[in-house]
């Protein structure tokens, strides 16, 4: 196992060298979501086996597991409170959000109001605000310090929601290809910008801002779009195979915004250069469809998930000795 502990310039050559450094294959069902903590070196997963698992990303080690047997668990994300997560229920009868402390397995707060399954959930990077989108055709705005909904937006179709890294703007999708931008400080006044994107009558199932806020990434079951976040102009479009089980396939930016990652329903993983639009790498997954994909904010590493969790890191055997700083460490034991 290689443990990257220093920064390194990401380019096409390094991107193409990424390889699995550690895998965890003890899940009995699919992993439906995961999240890296913004400052601590930990990762959390949510699985359809109703487990929440915590990992050390610095040493690729398993830390602990908690079950959410009664409610199920989906759309998990870290909050700003140390050791705490927010997640959606996944049991078919309770649609509330749960704010959980992983330290002592105790709920801090419940957020009730949605009448159907929550399919999109994210935190504002700069405040205690959270956003949830549901199949009940609403997006709700929450303050984690109160269990009272701070605002609600009605949408048509399946909603996705994302907040920019500055915590000033959030975006909401509705219908087929409609994207609306809101100022978080006065969202009750309505969107300040609306884009219409031709998605061939497919629902948008995921959305993310690049870290600099200049780009938007939209994904349907088989398409990925890169947009100018200010004008809504479509810069690139990519195609992937739909998940055979109908699950949403996640796409994400690298932290510097130079690359886009996405799984595909044919059990492949793809990387594209954001600026040239060209594909720079394709990998074959050994553990099914890598439908969940995220970059680590502090390390040159990304994670993929299907029925297993994998950490991907640069392979210095391909890059050559000049790329391997002394502070990069190698383990002799095989991945866990």
C-alpha positions as CSV (number, residue, x, y, z in Angstrom):
1,X,0.0,0.0,0.0
2,X,1.3,3.5,-0.9
3,X,0.3,6.3,1.4
4,X,0.6,9.7,-0.2
5,X,1.5,12.2,2.5
6,X,2.7,15.2,0.4
7,X,1.1,17.2,-2.4
8,X,1.9,16.3,-6.0
9,X,1.0,17.9,-9.3
10,X,-1.9,16.1,-11.0
11,X,-1.5,15.7,-14.7
12,X,-2.6,13.3,-17.4
13,X,0.3,11.0,-16.7
14,X,-0.3,10.8,-13.0
15,X,-4.0,10.4,-13.5
16,X,-3.5,7.5,-15.9
17,X,-1.2,5.8,-13.3
18,X,-3.9,5.7,-10.6
19,X,-4.4,2.1,-9.2
20,X,-6.1,0.4,-6.4
21,X,-4.0,0.6,-3.3
22,X,-6.4,-1.0,-0.8
23,X,-9.8,-2.7,-1.0
24,X,-12.4,-3.7,1.6
25,X,-14.7,-6.5,0.4
26,X,-16.6,-7.5,3.5
27,X,-19.8,-5.7,2.5
28,X,-22.9,-7.9,1.9
29,X,-24.8,-5.3,-0.2
30,X,-24.0,-2.4,-2.4
31,X,-22.5,0.8,-1.0
32,X,-24.9,3.5,-1.9
33,X,-22.9,6.6,-0.8
34,X,-19.7,7.7,0.8
35,X,-18.0,11.0,1.9
36,X,-14.6,12.2,2.8
37,X,-14.2,14.6,5.7
38,X,-12.9,18.0,4.6
39,X,-10.2,18.3,7.3
40,X,-9.9,15.0,9.2
41,X,-8.4,11.9,7.4
42,X,-11.5,9.8,7.6
43,X,-14.1,8.5,5.1
44,X,-17.6,7.2,5.9
45,X,-19.7,4.8,3.8
46,X,-23.4,3.9,3.8
47,X,-24.5,0.5,2.5
48,X,-27.7,-1.2,1.7
49,X,-26.7,-3.8,4.3
50,X,-27.8,-0.9,6.7
51,X,-24.2,-0.4,7.9
52,X,-22.3,2.9,8.5
53,X,-18.5,2.3,8.3
54,X,-15.7,4.6,9.2
55,X,-12.2,4.4,7.6
56,X,-8.8,6.0,8.2
57,X,-7.7,7.4,4.8
58,X,-4.2,8.1,5.8
59,X,-3.4,4.4,6.6
60,X,-6.3,2.7,4.7
61,X,-7.6,1.2,7.9
62,X,-11.0,0.2,9.1
63,X,-12.1,2.1,12.3
64,X,-15.6,1.2,13.3
65,X,-19.0,0.1,12.1
66,X,-22.5,1.2,13.2
67,X,-25.8,-0.2,12.1
68,X,-29.0,1.7,11.2
69,X,-31.2,-1.4,11.1
70,X,-34.5,0.3,11.8
71,X,-34.2,3.2,9.3
72,X,-31.7,2.1,6.7
73,X,-29.1,4.6,5.5
74,X,-28.5,6.5,2.3
75,X,-27.0,9.8,1.0
76,X,-24.5,10.0,3.9
77,X,-22.3,13.1,4.4
78,X,-20.1,14.5,7.1
79,X,-21.3,17.6,9.0
80,X,-19.0,20.3,10.5
81,X,-19.4,18.8,13.9
82,X,-16.5,16.5,14.6
83,X,-17.4,12.8,14.3
84,X,-20.9,13.5,13.1
85,X,-22.8,12.6,9.9
86,X,-26.1,13.4,8.3
87,X,-28.0,10.8,6.3
88,X,-31.3,9.9,4.8
89,X,-33.5,7.0,5.7
90,X,-33.9,4.1,3.3
91,X,-36.7,1.8,4.7
92,X,-39.7,2.7,2.6
93,X,-41.8,4.1,5.4
94,X,-39.7,6.8,7.2
95,X,-38.4,9.7,5.1
96,X,-36.7,11.8,7.8
97,X,-33.0,12.8,7.9
98,X,-30.9,11.7,10.9
99,X,-28.0,13.6,12.5
100,X,-25.8,11.0,14.1
101,X,-22.7,11.1,16.4
102,X,-20.3,8.3,15.3
103,X,-18.5,8.6,18.7
104,X,-21.3,7.3,20.8
105,X,-23.9,6.1,18.2
106,X,-26.4,8.7,19.4
107,X,-28.8,10.8,17.4
108,X,-28.4,14.5,17.8
109,X,-31.5,15.5,15.9
110,X,-34.1,14.3,13.4
111,X,-35.3,16.4,10.4
112,X,-38.9,15.5,9.4
113,X,-41.0,16.9,6.5
114,X,-40.3,14.9,3.4
115,X,-43.1,12.6,2.2
116,X,-41.0,10.4,-0.1
117,X,-37.4,9.1,-0.3
118,X,-34.6,11.6,-0.2
119,X,-32.4,11.2,-3.3
120,X,-30.0,14.2,-2.9
121,X,-28.4,15.5,0.3
122,X,-25.5,17.9,0.9
123,X,-24.0,20.3,3.4
124,X,-23.1,23.9,2.9
125,X,-19.3,24.0,3.3
126,X,-19.4,27.3,5.2
127,X,-22.3,27.0,7.6
128,X,-24.6,24.6,9.4
129,X,-27.0,24.6,6.5
130,X,-28.0,21.4,4.8
131,X,-30.0,20.8,1.6
132,X,-32.2,17.8,0.8
133,X,-34.0,16.8,-2.4
134,X,-36.8,14.3,-2.4
135,X,-39.0,12.3,-4.7
136,X,-41.9,14.2,-3.1
137,X,-40.8,17.0,-5.6
138,X,-39.4,19.3,-2.9
139,X,-36.0,20.6,-1.9
140,X,-35.8,21.6,1.8
141,X,-33.2,23.8,3.5
142,X,-32.3,23.0,7.1
143,X,-30.2,24.5,9.8
144,X,-28.6,21.6,11.8
145,X,-29.0,23.7,15.0
146,X,-32.8,23.4,14.7
147,X,-35.2,20.6,13.6
148,X,-37.5,23.1,11.9
149,X,-37.3,23.4,8.1
150,X,-35.9,26.8,7.1
151,X,-37.4,26.8,3.6
152,X,-38.9,24.7,0.9
153,X,-38.7,24.8,-2.9
154,X,-41.2,22.9,-5.0
155,X,-39.8,21.3,-8.2
156,X,-41.0,19.2,-11.0
157,X,-39.5,15.7,-11.4
158,X,-36.6,14.3,-9.5
159,X,-34.5,17.0,-7.8
160,X,-30.7,17.2,-7.3
161,X,-29.1,19.8,-5.1
162,X,-25.5,21.1,-4.8
163,X,-23.8,24.0,-2.9
164,X,-20.7,25.8,-4.1
165,X,-17.6,25.7,-1.9
166,X,-17.9,29.4,-0.9
167,X,-21.3,28.6,0.6
168,X,-23.1,31.4,-1.2
169,X,-24.9,29.7,-4.0
170,X,-26.8,26.5,-4.3
171,X,-28.2,24.8,-7.4
172,X,-31.4,22.8,-7.9
173,X,-32.4,20.6,-10.8
174,X,-36.0,19.9,-11.9
175,X,-37.8,18.4,-14.8
176,X,-35.5,17.3,-17.5
177,X,-32.5,19.5,-17.8
178,X,-33.6,22.6,-15.8
179,X,-31.0,24.0,-13.4
180,X,-31.8,26.9,-11.1
181,X,-29.3,28.9,-9.1
182,X,-30.2,30.5,-5.8
183,X,-28.5,32.9,-3.5
184,X,-28.5,31.2,-0.1
185,X,-28.9,34.5,1.7
186,X,-32.2,35.2,-0.1
187,X,-33.3,32.0,-1.7
188,X,-37.0,32.8,-0.8
189,X,-36.9,35.4,-3.6
190,X,-36.5,32.7,-6.2
191,X,-33.6,31.8,-8.6
192,X,-31.4,34.5,-9.9
193,X,-30.4,32.3,-12.9
194,X,-32.1,29.4,-14.8
195,X,-30.4,27.2,-17.4
196,X,-32.1,24.7,-19.7
197,X,-29.9,21.7,-20.8
198,X,-30.8,19.2,-23.4
199,X,-30.5,15.8,-21.6
200,X,-32.6,13.8,-24.0
201,X,-35.5,13.4,-21.7
202,X,-33.4,11.8,-18.9
203,X,-33.6,12.8,-15.3
204,X,-30.6,14.5,-13.8
205,X,-29.5,12.3,-10.9
206,X,-26.4,14.1,-9.6
207,X,-24.9,17.5,-9.6
208,X,-21.7,19.1,-8.2
209,X,-19.8,22.4,-8.3
210,X,-16.1,22.4,-9.0
211,X,-14.1,23.7,-6.0
212,X,-13.5,27.1,-7.6
213,X,-17.3,27.4,-8.4
214,X,-16.7,28.0,-12.1
215,X,-18.0,24.6,-13.4
216,X,-21.1,22.5,-12.8
217,X,-21.1,18.7,-13.3
218,X,-24.5,17.1,-14.1
219,X,-25.1,13.3,-14.5
220,X,-28.0,11.3,-15.8
221,X,-28.2,7.5,-15.9
222,X,-26.0,7.5,-19.0
223,X,-24.7,11.1,-19.7
224,X,-22.3,13.5,-18.0
225,X,-22.3,17.2,-18.7
226,X,-19.8,19.9,-17.8
227,X,-21.3,23.4,-17.7
228,X,-20.0,26.9,-17.2
229,X,-21.6,27.6,-13.9
230,X,-22.1,31.3,-14.6
231,X,-23.7,31.1,-18.1
232,X,-25.0,27.5,-18.2
233,X,-23.0,26.8,-21.5
234,X,-22.4,23.1,-22.1
235,X,-18.6,22.6,-22.4
236,X,-18.4,18.8,-22.6
237,X,-20.7,15.8,-22.8
238,X,-19.7,12.2,-22.1
239,X,-21.6,8.9,-22.3
240,X,-21.5,5.9,-19.9
241,X,-23.4,2.7,-19.7
242,X,-26.4,2.8,-17.3
243,X,-26.3,0.7,-14.1
244,X,-28.0,-2.6,-14.8
245,X,-29.8,-2.3,-11.4
246,X,-31.0,1.2,-12.2
247,X,-28.9,2.9,-9.6
248,X,-27.6,6.4,-10.1
249,X,-24.0,6.5,-11.3
250,X,-22.0,9.3,-9.6
251,X,-19.5,11.6,-11.3
252,X,-17.1,14.0,-9.5
253,X,-14.4,16.6,-10.0
254,X,-10.8,16.2,-8.8
255,X,-10.0,18.8,-6.1
256,X,-8.2,21.1,-8.6
257,X,-11.1,20.8,-11.1
258,X,-8.8,19.4,-13.8
259,X,-10.4,16.0,-14.1
260,X,-13.8,14.3,-14.0
261,X,-14.3,10.7,-12.8
262,X,-17.3,8.5,-13.3
263,X,-18.1,4.9,-13.1
264,X,-20.1,3.1,-15.8
265,X,-22.6,0.2,-16.0
266,X,-20.2,-2.0,-17.8
267,X,-18.0,-2.1,-14.7
268,X,-15.4,0.4,-16.0
269,X,-14.2,3.6,-14.5
270,X,-13.3,6.7,-16.6
271,X,-11.3,9.9,-16.3
272,X,-11.6,12.9,-18.6
273,X,-9.5,16.1,-18.7
274,X,-11.8,19.0,-17.9
275,X,-10.0,21.5,-20.1
276,X,-9.3,19.4,-23.2
277,X,-12.4,17.2,-22.9
278,X,-10.3,14.2,-23.7
279,X,-10.5,10.8,-21.9
280,X,-7.1,10.2,-20.2
281,X,-7.7,6.9,-18.5
282,X,-10.0,3.9,-18.3
283,X,-9.9,1.1,-15.7
284,X,-11.8,-2.1,-15.3
285,X,-13.4,-2.7,-11.9
286,X,-13.0,-6.2,-10.4
287,X,-16.0,-5.7,-8.0
288,X,-18.9,-4.7,-10.1
289,X,-20.2,-1.3,-11.2
290,X,-18.3,1.5,-9.4
291,X,-21.4,3.7,-9.1
292,X,-20.1,5.8,-6.2
293,X,-16.9,7.9,-6.8
294,X,-15.3,10.7,-4.7
295,X,-11.9,12.4,-4.5
296,X,-10.2,12.9,-1.1
297,X,-9.9,16.6,-0.4
298,X,-6.5,16.4,1.3
299,X,-4.7,13.6,-0.5
300,X,-3.9,12.4,-4.1
301,X,-6.5,9.7,-3.8
302,X,-10.0,8.8,-4.8
303,X,-12.4,6.2,-3.6
304,X,-14.8,4.0,-5.6
305,X,-17.6,1.8,-4.2
306,X,-19.8,-1.0,-5.4
307,X,-20.1,-4.1,-3.3
308,X,-16.6,-3.2,-2.1
309,X,-14.7,0.0,-1.2
310,X,-11.4,0.8,-3.0
311,X,-8.8,3.5,-2.5
312,X,-7.0,4.6,-5.7
313,X,-3.6,6.1,-5.5
314,X,-0.7,6.8,-8.0
315,X,1.4,3.8,-9.0
316,X,5.0,4.9,-8.8
317,X,6.1,1.8,-10.6
318,X,4.6,3.3,-13.7
319,X,5.6,6.9,-13.0
320,X,9.3,6.2,-12.3
321,X,11.5,7.0,-9.3
322,X,11.6,10.7,-10.0
323,X,7.9,10.9,-9.0
324,X,8.2,9.2,-5.7
325,X,9.1,11.5,-2.8
326,X,10.7,9.9,0.3
327,X,7.6,10.7,2.3
328,X,5.5,8.3,0.3
329,X,5.4,5.0,2.1
330,X,5.1,1.5,0.9
331,X,3.6,-1.4,2.8
332,X,4.6,-5.0,2.1
333,X,1.3,-6.5,3.1
334,X,-1.5,-6.9,0.6
335,X,-4.5,-4.5,0.6
336,X,-7.1,-5.3,3.3
